[in-house]
Amino acid sequence: MGRFARIAATPAIVEFGVPACLALFVLGSLPLVNHLSPADRAPDALAAGLAGLAALSCAGRRRWPVPTLGAVTLLTTTYLLVGYPFGPILLCVALAVYSVARRRPPAPAALWCVAAFAALTPHVFVHASALPGLVGLIPASAWVAVPFTAGVARRAVLEARARERHEAERRLVDAERLRLAQEVHDVVGHGLAAINMQASIALHVASKSPAQAALALAAISRASADALAELRATLAAITPAEAHAARPPAPGLARLDDLRRRVEDAGVAVEITTRGRPRPLPNAVDTAAYRVLQEALTNVVKHSAHPRAAVGLEYGKGALTLTVINQDLAPEHTVGFGINGMRRRVEHLGGQLTAGPGEGTFEVRASLPTGAGAVR
């Protein structure tokens, strides 16, 4: 709590502390500038009042930069027209100009600063210490041009940073949306494919074989329940952190038998072959492996003319290789959201995925790194 209070207090300190310090500096320097410029009118109470007000007016530079510039310019011009010596009071003008350039768009800011410069110029022709003729405009212009340039540059830098942050946030949001869309696609697509297959079977045999239709309806019930459970687990990822306590674990290869059961309920025989010694996998790799197999088998349910799929799992030294092969009679293939989603999953973890036809078959092959550099 204390740290946040200090952060909140920082703008107030800057807003009011800087003008207070500036006022002390301007007032404290009046005796010195009087000593250095004896030809000018000696500073008195009026000079102190004008200089102090000019400095303290800068307290409004953040909220009201243009009115602040007008007030500071008026007070400084009056100070100089009376004939008081040049000095740190011009720092008040520089700070006000910088604030306008920093907090207003460049074009309007330039107009206001040009107006401020025009209001400062009359003292050049009447002040005892001013340079003669138009040459006297050079120092006055410097007190406006330099802080204006600094303010515009600072504004440009901050706007560029803001754009970078916005773009980074947009990319993160897009990536999260894509991830959630992929998760929902995998869960819902797999469930609906199984349900559609069993519903077609039930409709086909309803009048001839009620018992087989009942089995198909039971399979539909199981598939929909499993899909709803996975969908809830996926959507729980976007709930507040305190709601995650009851969230089911992410799917992994430990649930491969359940996946096979659902696919076989949908009418596709699945043969699983494992090579190497199964071992615990990083969470991200385990989930990605399950989702790849789920999507590949869903495609078999939806598209394969022969209801059989061969699934292979090979636990290598530093990688897990997955293969799903099924008979393929299609003359051509279109790469859709499912295959692109599998590829994104795998490549995000540093692996590789290929999917395409062979000699009468269609094969999905994914290699996922499982070594020390694997994403967890």
Order of alpha helices (4+ residues) and beta strands (2+ residues): alpha-alpha-alpha-alpha-alpha-alpha-alpha-alpha-beta-alpha-beta-beta-alpha-beta-beta
